[in-house]
Amino acid sequence: MPKKNNAINFEKTFLELEELVNEMEDGDLSLEESLKYFEKGMLLTKNCQQALNEAEQKVKMLLKENNNETLGEFTPNKKG
């Protein structure tokens, strides 16, 4: 059974990171606040990257179990 908590935590963390970036881009923060936001953003980025790495490992494991050890290049559908 898939772990929905991991996906939910990733989404929540990513949204929090986006909010931090938006607030920093507004330019209304003091230097001290900006540094705190940056530090928190780095931690959130690390958490997101870890979740993505875990998902990639899971995909590789599933492919290996199905005797298909090669990952192809991902090409998103372009809607124009």
Buried (B, 14 or more C-beta within 10 A) or exposed (E): EEEEEEEEBBEEBBEBBEEBEEBBEEEEBEEEEBEEBEEEBEEBBEBBEEBEEEEEEEEEEEEEEEEEEEEEEEEEEEEE
